[in-house]
Amino acid sequence: MAGRVLRFHHQYWLRVLRFQVKSGICYDDAVACQAEARHAHYRNAMDAPVYHFFSELLEREVLDKDGIPVGRLHDLALAPEPYPRATHLILRRGLVRRRWASVPWSQVEQLRLNFDLSVGAGALEFKPERPAHDLTLVRDILDQQVVDTDGQKVIRVNDARLLQLGNELRLHQVDVGLRGIVRRLGWQWWVDAFVETFLARTEYLKDNFIQWSFVQ
């Protein structure tokens, strides 16, 4: 759904349609992440936090309980919480005749190199229409514009940084930097190497995250 605009003013408040998001600092420290997780009522707050960029999960294979590929990750459905929790995987398969399936997160056994499910392929129902969810990462957040209330600054959500604690996955930050685009294109490894070698002082290497701290 195109044309959505996220607005923020100089006190760093963002508006995402009916949501308000307060930006904060970037927590890369494990202790800070766990404290933040407890504040957000994470069930597995004491597990070591693991970060994932959504661009690195997108199109990953999803395997059933027997290790057989059943589709690829197309989107994530999210619960509108302070740190939106992944509630469903939205799978896609087929190139010409595409079909989609919605898999409850409770059926995700674990997230490693792939998504491993606790159910067999027969439990999944693929349909020709895309599953309906109120909030999804690809449709509602990625590629949406971010502007301040004075219209002075226009940026775009290029990627999302997800926090995994145990078997729970939540939206932690959005990436509004150029590096997020490069990562989604799959060019980060060689672009980073080139920039570090020849343009080490460029702003490109600085992370540009907006923390998804408070959503109303």
C-alpha positions in Angstrom: 0.0 0.0 0.0 1.8 3.1 -1.2 1.7 6.7 -0.2 1.8 6.3 3.6 3.7 9.0 5.4 5.4 8.8 8.8 5.7 12.3 10.4 8.0 13.5 13.2 8.8 16.9 14.7 12.0 18.1 16.2 11.3 16.4 19.5 11.6 13.1 17.6 8.0 12.0 17.6 6.9 10.0 14.6 3.5 9.3 13.4 2.7 6.1 11.5 -0.9 6.4 10.5 -2.7 5.8 13.8 0.5 5.0 15.6 2.9 7.3 17.4 6.5 6.3 17.7 9.1 7.9 20.0 12.7 7.6 18.8 15.5 7.0 21.2 19.1 5.8 21.3 20.4 2.7 19.6 20.8 -0.1 22.1 23.6 -2.5 21.0 24.6 -3.5 24.5 23.3 -6.9 25.6 22.5 -5.7 29.2 20.6 -2.6 27.9 18.7 -4.8 25.5 17.6 -7.2 28.3 16.5 -4.3 30.5 14.6 -2.9 27.5 13.1 -6.3 26.9 11.9 -6.6 30.5 10.3 -3.2 30.3 8.4 -4.4 27.2 7.3 -7.5 29.1 9.3 -9.9 27.0 8.6 -13.5 28.2 12.2 -14.5 27.5 14.0 -11.4 28.7 16.9 -13.3 30.2 17.8 -15.0 26.9 20.7 -13.6 25.0 19.4 -11.1 22.5 20.1 -11.7 18.8 19.5 -9.0 16.1 18.3 -9.7 12.6 17.8 -7.3 9.7 14.6 -8.1 8.0 16.2 -7.8 4.6 18.4 -10.8 5.6 15.3 -12.9 6.6 13.2 -11.9 3.6 12.8 -14.8 1.1 14.5 -17.3 3.4 13.2 -20.8 3.1 10.7 -22.1 5.6 10.9 -25.8 6.4 8.2 -28.0 7.8 8.8 -30.4 10.8 10.5 -32.9 8.4 12.9 -30.4 7.0 11.0 -30.1 3.7 10.8 -26.6 2.2 7.2 -25.3 2.1 7.7 -21.8 0.9 9.7 -18.6 1.5 9.2 -15.7 3.9 7.3 -12.9 2.1 6.2 -10.8 5.1 5.7 -10.7 8.9 2.5 -9.9 10.6 2.9 -7.8 13.7 0.9 -7.1 16.8 0.6 -3.3 17.5 2.5 -3.3 20.8 5.3 -1.1 22.1 7.7 -3.5 20.4 5.6 -5.1 17.7 5.7 -8.8 18.1 5.7 -11.2 15.1 2.5 -13.1 15.2 2.5 -14.8 11.8 4.8 -15.7 9.0 3.4 -14.9 5.6 4.8 -17.4 3.1 4.8 -17.3 -0.6 5.5 -20.0 -3.2 5.3 -20.2 -7.0 6.6 -17.8 -9.6 3.8 -17.5 -12.1 0.9 -18.7 -10.0 1.8 -17.3 -6.6 0.1 -18.5 -3.5 0.3 -17.4 0.1 -0.1 -19.0 3.5 -0.3 -17.5 6.9 1.5 -19.5 9.7 1.0 -18.6 13.3 4.2 -17.8 15.2 3.3 -20.6 17.7 4.1 -23.0 14.9 7.6 -21.7 14.5 9.9 -24.2 16.2 13.1 -22.1 15.8 14.8 -19.5 13.7 18.3 -20.4 12.5 19.5 -20.3 8.9 15.9 -21.0 8.0 12.5 -20.9 9.8 11.8 -24.3 11.1 8.1 -25.2 11.7 6.7 -27.6 14.2 4.0 -28.8 11.8 4.0 -30.7 8.5 3.3 -29.3 5.1 -0.2 -30.7 5.2 -1.2 -28.3 8.0 -0.5 -25.3 5.8 -3.2 -23.9 3.5 -1.9 -21.9 0.5 -4.4 -19.6 -1.2 -4.3 -17.3 -4.3 -5.0 -14.2 -2.2 -2.6 -12.6 0.2 -3.5 -13.2 3.9 -5.2 -10.3 5.6 -3.5 -8.8 8.7 -3.9 -5.4 10.3 -0.2 -4.6 10.4 2.6 -6.2 8.4 6.2 -5.2 8.0 6.5 -5.2 4.2 3.1 -3.6 3.5 2.9 -1.0 6.2 6.4 -0.1 7.3 9.1 -0.7 4.7 9.6 2.0 2.0 7.2 4.4 3.8 8.2 8.0 3.9 9.3 9.8 7.1 8.9 13.6 7.1 9.1 16.1 9.9 6.1 18.2 10.6 7.6 21.3 8.9 8.3 19.3 5.8 12.0 20.0 6.1 13.3 16.4 6.1 12.1 13.5 4.0 13.6 10.0 4.6 12.5 6.5 3.9 12.3 3.3 5.9 14.8 1.1 4.1 15.0 -1.9 6.5 14.0 -3.1 9.9 16.1 -4.3 12.8 14.4 -7.2 14.6 15.3 -8.4 18.1 15.1 -12.1 18.9 14.8 -13.2 22.5 14.3 -17.0 22.8 11.7 -17.9 20.2 10.2 -14.5 20.2 10.8 -11.9 17.4 10.0 -8.2 17.7 10.5 -5.0 15.7 13.1 -3.0 17.5 14.3 -0.3 15.1 13.8 0.9 11.6 16.8 1.7 9.4 16.5 5.0 7.5 20.0 5.1 6.2 21.5 4.5 2.8 23.1 1.3 4.1 19.7 -0.2 4.6 19.0 0.1 0.8 22.4 -1.5 0.0 21.7 -4.3 2.4 18.3 -5.0 0.8 19.9 -5.2 -2.6 22.4 -7.7 -1.3 25.4 -5.5 -2.0 26.5 -4.7 1.5 29.6 -6.9 1.7 31.4 -5.4 -1.3 30.1 -1.8 -0.9 31.2 -1.9 2.8 34.6 -3.2 1.8 35.0 -0.5 -0.9 33.8 2.3 1.5 36.0 1.2 4.4 39.0 1.1 2.0 38.6 4.3 0.1 35.9 6.4 1.9 36.4 5.5 5.5 35.1 8.9 6.8 31.9 8.9 4.9 28.5 9.0 6.7 27.5 5.8 4.9 29.2 3.6 7.6 27.3 5.2 10.4 24.1 3.4 11.4 21.0 5.5 11.1 18.3 3.7 13.2 15.1 5.1 14.7 14.1 3.1 17.7 10.5 1.8 17.8 10.3 2.5 21.5 6.8 3.7 22.3 3.8 3.0 20.1 0.3 4.3 20.9 
